[in-house]
Structure formats: structure tokens, C-alpha cells
Amino acid sequence: MGLFSFGRRISFLSNDEAARIVEKIRESEKRTSGEIRVFIESKCRFVNPIDRAAEVFWSLQMDHTDERNGVLIYVAAKDHQAAIWGDEGIHKAVGSDFWKNEVVNMLDHFRQNEYAKGIELVVSDIGEALSSHFPYKPGTDRNELPDDIVFGH
């Protein structure tokens, strides 16, 4: 059974795939003071997944990073929707087009049933952007948010 399943045990990610995503988050965060989280749920409660991503971002208190450089990758599996919400520090640095392109790339992989690969690549790209604008600070940097995947309903 996968870590993420609905109703009739339809599996979205295997345990191995989820572990690889968490490892990619940890690997990416070693090069930046920024924070990356992944939130996966079955259905999006809103018409626009960006609105839901923002709601989840605030509920996970991702705006509490020192440099306002937290990024949430949001996935509604059954609805085939995704969004990325970056806090004001990183959003000012990369802009809206960066997030839109990353979502398009992720959804392209989802269409090929490469869910884990799509998320891993986006985590890696976001990690690169974060490390470019918010490099790791030896001695003072700390992991401000958990790296685990958050699974909703």
C-alpha cells in the first residue's frame, strides 16, 4: 500500500517514491536557507488551486521563515491540479512566470503517470532558485520547517 491512497486504495505514491521526494527536499535545502514543503490531497476545495495552495501555506505557518523564503508545492491528485506558492522573499526574486513554468513541468510529468519524478524535478528546480537567491549560511542556517510530505484528505 502506498503512503497516499483514496477510497478503493488507489495509490498515488509508493513509500519509496515518497522517501525519494523527502530526500530531494533535504538535498535541495542543504544549499539554501529557504524551505520547501509538499502538500498532497485528494481534491481541491477551491476552483483555483492557487487559492488552496495559499490557504495551506498559511495554515502550515510557512510564512514564519526568517527570510520569507518558504515554498509550498500543492497537489490535488484526483482533481489533477497543482500549484506552487512562494513566500514574498522568494516570489520577489523569481516572479510569477517561474512558478507557472514549474507547475506546467510538473503536470507534464503527471500526464505520463510520473508523479514522483514530476515533484522531484520541481523540488530540485525550486532548490536551485532558492540557493541562488538565498544561499546556505554556515553556522547560522537551520531547518525552519519539517521536510516531510504533508498528506491532506
RODRENVO-898296 format. One record per residue (C-alpha): residue number from 1; residue in three letters; x, y negated, z negated. Coordinates in nm, 2 decimals. Last residue first. Layout:
<vexgus>
<vexgu><k>NUM</k><r>ALA</r><X>X</X><Y>Y</Y><Z>Z</Z></vexgu>
...
</vexgus>
This chain:
<vexgus>
<vexgu><k>153</k><r>HIS</r><X>-0.78</X><Y>-1.44</Y><Z>-0.28</Z></vexgu>
<vexgu><k>152</k><r>GLY</r><X>-0.44</X><Y>-1.60</Y><Z>-0.34</Z></vexgu>
<vexgu><k>151</k><r>PHE</r><X>-0.10</X><Y>-1.45</Y><Z>-0.32</Z></vexgu>
<vexgu><k>150</k><r>VAL</r><X>0.20</X><Y>-1.66</Y><Z>-0.43</Z></vexgu>
<vexgu><k>149</k><r>ILE</r><X>0.53</X><Y>-1.54</Y><Z>-0.29</Z></vexgu>
<vexgu><k>148</k><r>ASP</r><X>0.81</X><Y>-1.55</Y><Z>-0.54</Z></vexgu>
<vexgu><k>147</k><r>ASP</r><X>1.08</X><Y>-1.82</Y><Z>-0.53</Z></vexgu>
<vexgu><k>146</k><r>PRO</r><X>0.98</X><Y>-2.00</Y><Z>-0.86</Z></vexgu>
<vexgu><k>145</k><r>LEU</r><X>1.02</X><Y>-2.37</Y><Z>-0.87</Z></vexgu>
<vexgu><k>144</k><r>GLU</r><X>1.30</X><Y>-2.61</Y><Z>-1.00</Z></vexgu>
<vexgu><k>143</k><r>ASN</r><X>1.59</X><Y>-2.38</Y><Z>-0.91</Z></vexgu>
<vexgu><k>142</k><r>ARG</r><X>1.88</X><Y>-2.60</Y><Z>-1.05</Z></vexgu>
<vexgu><k>141</k><r>ASP</r><X>2.13</X><Y>-2.83</Y><Z>-0.89</Z></vexgu>
<vexgu><k>140</k><r>THR</r><X>2.36</X><Y>-3.03</Y><Z>-1.13</Z></vexgu>
<vexgu><k>139</k><r>GLY</r><X>2.69</X><Y>-2.84</Y><Z>-1.13</Z></vexgu>
<vexgu><k>138</k><r>PRO</r><X>2.71</X><Y>-2.80</Y><Z>-0.75</Z></vexgu>
<vexgu><k>137</k><r>LYS</r><X>2.47</X><Y>-3.03</Y><Z>-0.57</Z></vexgu>
<vexgu><k>136</k><r>TYR</r><X>2.31</X><Y>-2.84</Y><Z>-0.27</Z></vexgu>
<vexgu><k>135</k><r>PRO</r><X>2.24</X><Y>-3.07</Y><Z>0.02</Z></vexgu>
<vexgu><k>134</k><r>PHE</r><X>1.91</X><Y>-3.26</Y><Z>0.05</Z></vexgu>
<vexgu><k>133</k><r>HIS</r><X>1.88</X><Y>-3.40</Y><Z>0.41</Z></vexgu>
<vexgu><k>132</k><r>SER</r><X>2.08</X><Y>-3.13</Y><Z>0.60</Z></vexgu>
<vexgu><k>131</k><r>SER</r><X>2.02</X><Y>-2.86</Y><Z>0.34</Z></vexgu>
<vexgu><k>130</k><r>LEU</r><X>1.64</X><Y>-2.93</Y><Z>0.36</Z></vexgu>
<vexgu><k>129</k><r>ALA</r><X>1.63</X><Y>-2.91</Y><Z>0.73</Z></vexgu>
<vexgu><k>128</k><r>GLU</r><X>1.83</X><Y>-2.58</Y><Z>0.74</Z></vexgu>
<vexgu><k>127</k><r>GLY</r><X>1.60</X><Y>-2.44</Y><Z>0.46</Z></vexgu>
<vexgu><k>126</k><r>ILE</r><X>1.30</X><Y>-2.54</Y><Z>0.67</Z></vexgu>
<vexgu><k>125</k><r>ASP</r><X>1.44</X><Y>-2.35</Y><Z>0.96</Z></vexgu>
<vexgu><k>124</k><r>SER</r><X>1.52</X><Y>-2.04</Y><Z>0.75</Z></vexgu>
<vexgu><k>123</k><r>VAL</r><X>1.17</X><Y>-2.04</Y><Z>0.59</Z></vexgu>
<vexgu><k>122</k><r>VAL</r><X>1.02</X><Y>-2.07</Y><Z>0.93</Z></vexgu>
<vexgu><k>121</k><r>LEU</r><X>1.22</X><Y>-1.78</Y><Z>1.06</Z></vexgu>
<vexgu><k>120</k><r>GLU</r><X>1.12</X><Y>-1.57</Y><Z>0.75</Z></vexgu>
<vexgu><k>119</k><r>ILE</r><X>0.75</X><Y>-1.65</Y><Z>0.79</Z></vexgu>
<vexgu><k>118</k><r>GLY</r><X>0.75</X><Y>-1.55</Y><Z>1.16</Z></vexgu>
<vexgu><k>117</k><r>LYS</r><X>0.95</X><Y>-1.23</Y><Z>1.09</Z></vexgu>
<vexgu><k>116</k><r>ALA</r><X>0.72</X><Y>-1.13</Y><Z>0.81</Z></vexgu>
<vexgu><k>115</k><r>TYR</r><X>0.41</X><Y>-1.18</Y><Z>1.03</Z></vexgu>
<vexgu><k>114</k><r>GLU</r><X>0.54</X><Y>-1.01</Y><Z>1.34</Z></vexgu>
<vexgu><k>113</k><r>ASN</r><X>0.20</X><Y>-0.90</Y><Z>1.47</Z></vexgu>
<vexgu><k>112</k><r>GLN</r><X>0.28</X><Y>-1.05</Y><Z>1.81</Z></vexgu>
<vexgu><k>111</k><r>ARG</r><X>0.02</X><Y>-1.32</Y><Z>1.76</Z></vexgu>
<vexgu><k>110</k><r>PHE</r><X>0.18</X><Y>-1.38</Y><Z>1.41</Z></vexgu>
<vexgu><k>109</k><r>HIS</r><X>0.51</X><Y>-1.45</Y><Z>1.58</Z></vexgu>
<vexgu><k>108</k><r>ASP</r><X>0.35</X><Y>-1.73</Y><Z>1.79</Z></vexgu>
<vexgu><k>107</k><r>LEU</r><X>0.18</X><Y>-1.85</Y><Z>1.48</Z></vexgu>
<vexgu><k>106</k><r>MET</r><X>0.51</X><Y>-1.90</Y><Z>1.31</Z></vexgu>
<vexgu><k>105</k><r>ASN</r><X>0.66</X><Y>-2.10</Y><Z>1.60</Z></vexgu>
<vexgu><k>104</k><r>VAL</r><X>0.34</X><Y>-2.32</Y><Z>1.62</Z></vexgu>
<vexgu><k>103</k><r>VAL</r><X>0.36</X><Y>-2.38</Y><Z>1.25</Z></vexgu>
<vexgu><k>102</k><r>GLU</r><X>0.73</X><Y>-2.48</Y><Z>1.28</Z></vexgu>
<vexgu><k>101</k><r>ASN</r><X>0.65</X><Y>-2.72</Y><Z>1.56</Z></vexgu>
<vexgu><k>100</k><r>LYS</r><X>0.38</X><Y>-2.89</Y><Z>1.36</Z></vexgu>
<vexgu><k>99</k><r>TRP</r><X>0.60</X><Y>-2.93</Y><Z>1.06</Z></vexgu>
<vexgu><k>98</k><r>PHE</r><X>0.88</X><Y>-3.09</Y><Z>1.27</Z></vexgu>
<vexgu><k>97</k><r>ASP</r><X>0.63</X><Y>-3.31</Y><Z>1.45</Z></vexgu>
<vexgu><k>96</k><r>SER</r><X>0.51</X><Y>-3.46</Y><Z>1.12</Z></vexgu>
<vexgu><k>95</k><r>GLY</r><X>0.84</X><Y>-3.62</Y><Z>1.02</Z></vexgu>
<vexgu><k>94</k><r>VAL</r><X>1.18</X><Y>-3.47</Y><Z>0.92</Z></vexgu>
<vexgu><k>93</k><r>ALA</r><X>1.33</X><Y>-3.72</Y><Z>0.66</Z></vexgu>
<vexgu><k>92</k><r>LYS</r><X>1.00</X><Y>-3.89</Y><Z>0.54</Z></vexgu>
<vexgu><k>91</k><r>HIS</r><X>0.85</X><Y>-3.54</Y><Z>0.50</Z></vexgu>
<vexgu><k>90</k><r>ILE</r><X>1.15</X><Y>-3.42</Y><Z>0.30</Z></vexgu>
<vexgu><k>89</k><r>GLY</r><X>1.10</X><Y>-3.69</Y><Z>0.03</Z></vexgu>
<vexgu><k>88</k><r>GLU</r><X>0.72</X><Y>-3.71</Y><Z>0.06</Z></vexgu>
<vexgu><k>87</k><r>ASP</r><X>0.65</X><Y>-3.35</Y><Z>-0.02</Z></vexgu>
<vexgu><k>86</k><r>GLY</r><X>0.62</X><Y>-3.11</Y><Z>0.27</Z></vexgu>
<vexgu><k>85</k><r>TRP</r><X>0.30</X><Y>-2.92</Y><Z>0.35</Z></vexgu>
<vexgu><k>84</k><r>ILE</r><X>0.31</X><Y>-2.64</Y><Z>0.61</Z></vexgu>
<vexgu><k>83</k><r>ALA</r><X>0.00</X><Y>-2.50</Y><Z>0.77</Z></vexgu>
<vexgu><k>82</k><r>ALA</r><X>-0.13</X><Y>-2.16</Y><Z>0.88</Z></vexgu>
<vexgu><k>81</k><r>GLN</r><X>-0.45</X><Y>-2.01</Y><Z>1.01</Z></vexgu>
<vexgu><k>80</k><r>HIS</r><X>-0.53</X><Y>-1.67</Y><Z>1.14</Z></vexgu>
<vexgu><k>79</k><r>ASP</r><X>-0.86</X><Y>-1.67</Y><Z>0.95</Z></vexgu>
<vexgu><k>78</k><r>LYS</r><X>-0.79</X><Y>-1.32</Y><Z>0.81</Z></vexgu>
<vexgu><k>77</k><r>ALA</r><X>-0.43</X><Y>-1.42</Y><Z>0.70</Z></vexgu>
<vexgu><k>76</k><r>ALA</r><X>-0.47</X><Y>-1.77</Y><Z>0.56</Z></vexgu>
<vexgu><k>75</k><r>VAL</r><X>-0.10</X><Y>-1.87</Y><Z>0.55</Z></vexgu>
<vexgu><k>74</k><r>TYR</r><X>0.05</X><Y>-2.18</Y><Z>0.37</Z></vexgu>
<vexgu><k>73</k><r>ILE</r><X>0.42</X><Y>-2.26</Y><Z>0.38</Z></vexgu>
<vexgu><k>72</k><r>LEU</r><X>0.48</X><Y>-2.51</Y><Z>0.10</Z></vexgu>
<vexgu><k>71</k><r>VAL</r><X>0.78</X><Y>-2.74</Y><Z>0.09</Z></vexgu>
<vexgu><k>70</k><r>GLY</r><X>0.93</X><Y>-2.92</Y><Z>-0.21</Z></vexgu>
<vexgu><k>69</k><r>ASN</r><X>1.16</X><Y>-3.22</Y><Z>-0.16</Z></vexgu>
<vexgu><k>68</k><r>ARG</r><X>1.02</X><Y>-3.48</Y><Z>-0.39</Z></vexgu>
<vexgu><k>67</k><r>GLU</r><X>1.38</X><Y>-3.55</Y><Z>-0.52</Z></vexgu>
<vexgu><k>66</k><r>ASP</r><X>1.33</X><Y>-3.44</Y><Z>-0.88</Z></vexgu>
<vexgu><k>65</k><r>THR</r><X>1.07</X><Y>-3.17</Y><Z>-0.80</Z></vexgu>
<vexgu><k>64</k><r>HIS</r><X>0.73</X><Y>-3.22</Y><Z>-0.96</Z></vexgu>
<vexgu><k>63</k><r>ASP</r><X>0.54</X><Y>-3.25</Y><Z>-0.64</Z></vexgu>
<vexgu><k>62</k><r>MET</r><X>0.53</X><Y>-2.87</Y><Z>-0.62</Z></vexgu>
<vexgu><k>61</k><r>GLN</r><X>0.28</X><Y>-2.87</Y><Z>-0.90</Z></vexgu>
<vexgu><k>60</k><r>LEU</r><X>0.13</X><Y>-2.53</Y><Z>-0.78</Z></vexgu>
<vexgu><k>59</k><r>SER</r><X>-0.21</X><Y>-2.70</Y><Z>-0.78</Z></vexgu>
<vexgu><k>58</k><r>TRP</r><X>-0.06</X><Y>-3.00</Y><Z>-0.58</Z></vexgu>
<vexgu><k>57</k><r>PHE</r><X>0.08</X><Y>-2.77</Y><Z>-0.31</Z></vexgu>
<vexgu><k>56</k><r>VAL</r><X>-0.24</X><Y>-2.56</Y><Z>-0.31</Z></vexgu>
<vexgu><k>55</k><r>GLU</r><X>-0.45</X><Y>-2.86</Y><Z>-0.24</Z></vexgu>
<vexgu><k>54</k><r>ALA</r><X>-0.22</X><Y>-2.99</Y><Z>0.03</Z></vexgu>
<vexgu><k>53</k><r>ALA</r><X>-0.21</X><Y>-2.65</Y><Z>0.20</Z></vexgu>
<vexgu><k>52</k><r>ARG</r><X>-0.59</X><Y>-2.64</Y><Z>0.19</Z></vexgu>
<vexgu><k>51</k><r>ASP</r><X>-0.61</X><Y>-2.98</Y><Z>0.36</Z></vexgu>
<vexgu><k>50</k><r>ILE</r><X>-0.35</X><Y>-2.86</Y><Z>0.62</Z></vexgu>
<vexgu><k>49</k><r>PRO</r><X>-0.56</X><Y>-2.55</Y><Z>0.68</Z></vexgu>
<vexgu><k>48</k><r>ASN</r><X>-0.84</X><Y>-2.77</Y><Z>0.83</Z></vexgu>
<vexgu><k>47</k><r>VAL</r><X>-1.19</X><Y>-2.62</Y><Z>0.81</Z></vexgu>
<vexgu><k>46</k><r>PHE</r><X>-1.15</X><Y>-2.56</Y><Z>0.44</Z></vexgu>
<vexgu><k>45</k><r>ARG</r><X>-1.17</X><Y>-2.26</Y><Z>0.21</Z></vexgu>
<vexgu><k>44</k><r>CYS</r><X>-0.90</X><Y>-2.07</Y><Z>0.42</Z></vexgu>
<vexgu><k>43</k><r>LYS</r><X>-0.94</X><Y>-1.70</Y><Z>0.41</Z></vexgu>
<vexgu><k>42</k><r>SER</r><X>-0.73</X><Y>-1.41</Y><Z>0.30</Z></vexgu>
<vexgu><k>41</k><r>GLU</r><X>-0.45</X><Y>-1.58</Y><Z>0.10</Z></vexgu>
<vexgu><k>40</k><r>ILE</r><X>-0.08</X><Y>-1.64</Y><Z>0.13</Z></vexgu>
<vexgu><k>39</k><r>PHE</r><X>0.13</X><Y>-1.90</Y><Z>-0.04</Z></vexgu>
<vexgu><k>38</k><r>VAL</r><X>0.50</X><Y>-1.93</Y><Z>0.04</Z></vexgu>
<vexgu><k>37</k><r>ARG</r><X>0.73</X><Y>-2.16</Y><Z>-0.16</Z></vexgu>
<vexgu><k>36</k><r>ILE</r><X>1.04</X><Y>-2.36</Y><Z>-0.06</Z></vexgu>
<vexgu><k>35</k><r>GLU</r><X>1.24</X><Y>-2.59</Y><Z>-0.29</Z></vexgu>
<vexgu><k>34</k><r>GLY</r><X>1.50</X><Y>-2.85</Y><Z>-0.20</Z></vexgu>
<vexgu><k>33</k><r>SER</r><X>1.83</X><Y>-2.90</Y><Z>-0.38</Z></vexgu>
<vexgu><k>32</k><r>THR</r><X>1.99</X><Y>-2.73</Y><Z>-0.08</Z></vexgu>
<vexgu><k>31</k><r>ARG</r><X>2.23</X><Y>-2.46</Y><Z>0.04</Z></vexgu>
<vexgu><k>30</k><r>LYS</r><X>2.13</X><Y>-2.19</Y><Z>-0.22</Z></vexgu>
<vexgu><k>29</k><r>GLU</r><X>1.77</X><Y>-2.26</Y><Z>-0.14</Z></vexgu>
<vexgu><k>28</k><r>SER</r><X>1.79</X><Y>-2.09</Y><Z>0.20</Z></vexgu>
<vexgu><k>27</k><r>GLU</r><X>1.92</X><Y>-1.76</Y><Z>0.06</Z></vexgu>
<vexgu><k>26</k><r>ARG</r><X>1.66</X><Y>-1.76</Y><Z>-0.22</Z></vexgu>
<vexgu><k>25</k><r>ILE</r><X>1.38</X><Y>-1.82</Y><Z>0.03</Z></vexgu>
<vexgu><k>24</k><r>LYS</r><X>1.52</X><Y>-1.56</Y><Z>0.26</Z></vexgu>
<vexgu><k>23</k><r>GLU</r><X>1.53</X><Y>-1.31</Y><Z>-0.03</Z></vexgu>
<vexgu><k>22</k><r>VAL</r><X>1.17</X><Y>-1.39</Y><Z>-0.11</Z></vexgu>
<vexgu><k>21</k><r>ILE</r><X>1.08</X><Y>-1.32</Y><Z>0.26</Z></vexgu>
<vexgu><k>20</k><r>ARG</r><X>1.28</X><Y>-1.00</Y><Z>0.26</Z></vexgu>
<vexgu><k>19</k><r>ALA</r><X>1.10</X><Y>-0.88</Y><Z>-0.06</Z></vexgu>
<vexgu><k>18</k><r>ALA</r><X>0.76</X><Y>-0.95</Y><Z>0.10</Z></vexgu>
<vexgu><k>17</k><r>GLU</r><X>0.87</X><Y>-0.74</Y><Z>0.41</Z></vexgu>
<vexgu><k>16</k><r>ASP</r><X>0.99</X><Y>-0.46</Y><Z>0.19</Z></vexgu>
<vexgu><k>15</k><r>ASN</r><X>0.66</X><Y>-0.45</Y><Z>-0.01</Z></vexgu>
<vexgu><k>14</k><r>SER</r><X>0.47</X><Y>-0.44</Y><Z>0.31</Z></vexgu>
<vexgu><k>13</k><r>LEU</r><X>0.29</X><Y>-0.75</Y><Z>0.43</Z></vexgu>
<vexgu><k>12</k><r>PHE</r><X>-0.06</X><Y>-0.80</Y><Z>0.57</Z></vexgu>
<vexgu><k>11</k><r>SER</r><X>-0.22</X><Y>-0.47</Y><Z>0.47</Z></vexgu>
<vexgu><k>10</k><r>ILE</r><X>-0.58</X><Y>-0.40</Y><Z>0.54</Z></vexgu>
<vexgu><k>9</k><r>ARG</r><X>-0.68</X><Y>-0.20</Y><Z>0.23</Z></vexgu>
<vexgu><k>8</k><r>ARG</r><X>-1.05</X><Y>-0.20</Y><Z>0.32</Z></vexgu>
<vexgu><k>7</k><r>GLY</r><X>-1.12</X><Y>-0.52</Y><Z>0.13</Z></vexgu>
<vexgu><k>6</k><r>PHE</r><X>-0.80</X><Y>-0.71</Y><Z>0.15</Z></vexgu>
<vexgu><k>5</k><r>SER</r><X>-0.44</X><Y>-0.64</Y><Z>0.11</Z></vexgu>
<vexgu><k>4</k><r>PHE</r><X>-0.11</X><Y>-0.82</Y><Z>0.03</Z></vexgu>
<vexgu><k>3</k><r>LEU</r><X>0.16</X><Y>-0.64</Y><Z>-0.15</Z></vexgu>
<vexgu><k>2</k><r>GLY</r><X>0.13</X><Y>-0.35</Y><Z>0.09</Z></vexgu>
<vexgu><k>1</k><r>MET</r><X>0.00</X><Y>0.00</Y><Z>0.00</Z></vexgu>
</vexgus>
